[in-house]
Amino acid sequence: MKIYKAALLFLLFSLNAFAQNTATKLEQAYANLVNDDQAKYAITSLCVLDAQTGKVIFAKNENIGLATASTLKTITSATAFSVLGKDFRYQTTLAYTGKITADGTLQGDLVIIGNGDPTLGSGRYEQSKENVVLTQWVKAIRNAGIKKIEGSVIGDDSLFGTQSMPEGWIWQDMGNYYGAGTSALAWRENQFDVHLKPGTAVGSDVKVLETVPAMPYINIVNELKTGANGSGDNAYAFLPPYSYTAYLRGTWGMGISKAGIALALPDPAFEAAYRLQDTLLRLNIQSTKEATTARRLGLANKSIAPIAQKLATTSSPDLSEIVYWFNKKSINLYGEQLLKTIAWKLGKTPSTKNGATSVINFWAAKGIDKNALNILDGSGLSPGTRVTTAAMASILFQTQKEDWFPAYYNSLPEYNGMKIKSGTINDVSAYAGYYTDKNGNKYIAVININNYNGSGISKKLFKVLDALK
């Protein structure tokens, strides 16, 4: 018994000594970062936990709220798994109003009823691809015997209301693919492409070759200028929600290998309705009225009624697949759609504000101080979102206990030999996630720097995290 106790005490002493050594290494690495010229005017925060016990190994400024950038997605996805369940699927319904006559005339409208699915029309999933969904809908319409429509195709975007952008987002982001707004009827991840060709001299005009797909209802005002060889993509689109004029500004460098830039759809529900109506027209199934949406008809926050018959239901991939791409590719749209869906699932009006409040309250019930979670959106694109590294680390620790944790862990990208989510917006760089060292010791690490200067800061953040290796 004495030998056993002695061995146990030795083991505990060794583990404690190891933890102290790790903390010392982290402290020195952190000091090197904050004393770097790039961090001279910055706020830096670090929180490292023992992933098995939750004990703090090293923390500094861990209770200061900082802009999170995309590391916020770790919180949004964890909340979505908890509230919606890993097998949750969105459902989009194709239906019609009115009646179908004996000769196949629909005396009414086709209605695409959106339920918030961010994957509808997306090329990432086989069952959600644009041509697959349109083919399914056309088949259902033909099976119903519809040969002509005395009405229109309506995109029912009423569930999420008309405010597509979180209030904290900035003007420069809104017209670009990463700033795509929400819609109860999202389509093709709410984006389209503009192919560009630089001029032959710096400062000369850039040519717009085409949009993919063709967007005849959007007017593009091209103010792009040619940048120097190697200057790359510095082009931005300014295209507000529900507007149909896009301004392209900035520079497009000579020698660039990219075909062009991706813009945010200003009205995704209209685009979905437009594509279905256009497909039907090509198949000689004509509509007497132009495609439209619930919002355009003044039916925001109201259902289009009465629905006479449902024709088809399109299911999204399950939540585990959605979160995989949400975190792997940092798709901001998914975060905003999930945030509103969380509110809806909890019986609240599906708005960004209600979704953010729901996330805060959910984790407050699990012991996280509400004041440590100043959340304005679901993706972290808002520079006004403020979360402490201690709160984020605590949430990452708690997720390990859940049955959906393997799917959550698998969704995190790998950087620097660690499973961590990155986050980058103007003068913000952050990482949050998990690391297992060669001896099997498991850690949770959240590091964040706001208001740094220069470039290449991520390598210096990795040097801090390397103290765990």
Secondary structure as the mmCIF struct_conf table of DSSP 4:
data_model
#
loop_
_struct_conf.conf_type_id
_struct_conf.id
_struct_conf.beg_label_comp_id
_struct_conf.beg_label_asym_id
_struct_conf.beg_label_seq_id
_struct_conf.end_label_comp_id
_struct_conf.end_label_asym_id
_struct_conf.end_label_seq_id
HELX_RH_AL_P HELX_RH_AL_P1 LYS A 2 VAL A 34
TURN_TY1_P TURN_TY1_P1 ASN A 35 ASN A 35
BEND BEND1 ASP A 36 ASP A 36
HELX_RH_3T_P HELX_RH_3T_P1 ASP A 37 ALA A 39
TURN_TY1_P TURN_TY1_P2 LYS A 40 TYR A 41
STRN STRN1 ILE A 43 ASP A 50
TURN_TY1_P TURN_TY1_P3 ALA A 51 THR A 53
STRN STRN2 VAL A 56 LYS A 60
BEND BEND2 ASN A 61 ASN A 61
TURN_TY1_P TURN_TY1_P4 GLU A 62 ASN A 63
BEND BEND3 ILE A 64 ILE A 64
STRN STRN3 LEU A 66 LEU A 66
HELX_RH_3T_P HELX_RH_3T_P2 ALA A 69 LEU A 72
HELX_RH_AL_P HELX_RH_AL_P2 LYS A 73 LEU A 84
TURN_TY1_P TURN_TY1_P5 LYS A 86 ASP A 87
STRN STRN4 GLN A 91 TYR A 96
BEND BEND4 GLY A 98 GLY A 98
STRN STRN5 LYS A 99 ILE A 100
TURN_TY1_P TURN_TY1_P6 ALA A 102 ASP A 103
BEND BEND5 GLY A 104 GLY A 104
STRN STRN6 THR A 105 GLN A 107
BEND BEND6 GLY A 108 GLY A 108
STRN STRN7 LEU A 110 ILE A 113
TURN_TY1_P TURN_TY1_P7 PRO A 118 LEU A 120
STRN STRN8 GLY A 121 GLY A 121
TURN_TY1_P TURN_TY1_P8 GLY A 123 ARG A 124
BEND BEND7 TYR A 125 TYR A 125
HELX_RH_3T_P HELX_RH_3T_P3 GLU A 126 SER A 128
STRN STRN9 LYS A 129 LYS A 129
HELX_RH_AL_P HELX_RH_AL_P3 GLU A 130 ASN A 143
TURN_TY1_P TURN_TY1_P9 ALA A 144 GLY A 145
STRN STRN10 LYS A 148 ILE A 149
BEND BEND8 GLU A 150 GLY A 151
STRN STRN11 VAL A 153 ASP A 156
HELX_RH_3T_P HELX_RH_3T_P4 SER A 158 PHE A 160
BEND BEND9 THR A 162 THR A 162
BEND BEND10 MET A 165 MET A 165
TURN_TY1_P TURN_TY1_P10 GLU A 167 GLY A 168
HELX_RH_AL_P HELX_RH_AL_P4 TRP A 171 MET A 174
TURN_TY1_P TURN_TY1_P11 GLY A 175 GLY A 175
STRN STRN12 ASN A 176 ASN A 176
HELX_RH_3T_P HELX_RH_3T_P5 TYR A 177 GLY A 179
HELX_LH_PP_P HELX_LH_PP_P1 ALA A 180 THR A 182
TURN_TY1_P TURN_TY1_P12 ALA A 184 LEU A 185
HELX_RH_3T_P HELX_RH_3T_P6 ARG A 188 ASN A 190
STRN STRN13 GLN A 191 LYS A 197
BEND BEND11 THR A 200 ALA A 201
TURN_TY1_P TURN_TY1_P13 VAL A 202 GLY A 203
BEND BEND12 SER A 204 SER A 204
STRN STRN14 ASP A 205 ASP A 205
HELX_LH_PP_P HELX_LH_PP_P2 VAL A 206 VAL A 206
STRN STRN15 LYS A 207 VAL A 212
BEND BEND13 PRO A 213 PRO A 213
TURN_TY1_P TURN_TY1_P14 PRO A 216 TYR A 217
STRN STRN16 ASN A 219 ASN A 222
STRN STRN17 LYS A 225 GLY A 227
HELX_LH_PP_P HELX_LH_PP_P3 ALA A 228 ALA A 228
TURN_TY1_P TURN_TY1_P15 ASN A 229 GLY A 230
STRN STRN18 ASP A 233 PHE A 238
TURN_TY1_P TURN_TY1_P16 PRO A 241 TYR A 242
STRN STRN19 THR A 245 GLY A 253
TURN_TY1_P TURN_TY1_P17 MET A 254 GLY A 255
BEND BEND14 LYS A 258 LYS A 258
STRN STRN20 GLY A 260 ALA A 264
BEND BEND15 PRO A 266 PRO A 266
HELX_RH_AL_P HELX_RH_AL_P5 PRO A 268 ARG A 282
TURN_TY1_P TURN_TY1_P18 LEU A 283 ASN A 284
STRN STRN21 GLN A 286 SER A 287
BEND BEND16 THR A 288 LYS A 289
STRN STRN22 THR A 292 THR A 293
TURN_TY1_P TURN_TY1_P19 ALA A 294 GLY A 298
TURN_TY1_P TURN_TY1_P20 ALA A 300 ASN A 301
BEND BEND17 LYS A 302 LYS A 302
STRN STRN23 GLN A 309 SER A 315
HELX_LH_PP_P HELX_LH_PP_P4 SER A 316 ASP A 318
HELX_RH_AL_P HELX_RH_AL_P6 LEU A 319 LYS A 328
TURN_TY1_P TURN_TY1_P21 LYS A 329 SER A 330
HELX_RH_AL_P HELX_RH_AL_P7 ASN A 332 LYS A 345
TURN_TY1_P TURN_TY1_P22 LEU A 346 GLY A 347
BEND BEND18 LYS A 348 LYS A 348
HELX_RH_AL_P HELX_RH_AL_P8 THR A 352 ALA A 364
TURN_TY1_P TURN_TY1_P23 ALA A 365 GLY A 367
HELX_RH_3T_P HELX_RH_3T_P7 LYS A 370 ALA A 372
STRN STRN24 LEU A 373 ASN A 374
BEND BEND19 GLY A 378 GLY A 380
TURN_TY1_P TURN_TY1_P24 PRO A 383 GLY A 384
STRN STRN25 ARG A 386 VAL A 387
HELX_RH_AL_P HELX_RH_AL_P9 THR A 389 THR A 399
TURN_TY1_P TURN_TY1_P25 GLN A 400 LYS A 401
BEND BEND20 GLU A 402 GLU A 402
TURN_TY1_P TURN_TY1_P26 ASP A 403 TRP A 404
HELX_RH_AL_P HELX_RH_AL_P10 PHE A 405 SER A 411
BEND BEND21 LEU A 412 LEU A 412
STRN STRN26 GLU A 414 TYR A 415
TURN_TY1_P TURN_TY1_P27 ASN A 416 GLY A 417
STRN STRN27 MET A 418 ILE A 425
TURN_TY1_P TURN_TY1_P28 ASN A 426 ASP A 427
STRN STRN28 VAL A 428 THR A 436
TURN_TY1_P TURN_TY1_P29 LYS A 438 ASN A 439
BEND BEND22 GLY A 440 GLY A 440
STRN STRN29 LYS A 442 ASN A 450
BEND BEND23 ASN A 451 ASN A 451
BEND BEND24 GLY A 454 SER A 455
HELX_RH_AL_P HELX_RH_AL_P11 ILE A 457 LEU A 465
HELX_RH_3T_P HELX_RH_3T_P8 ASP A 466 LEU A 468
#
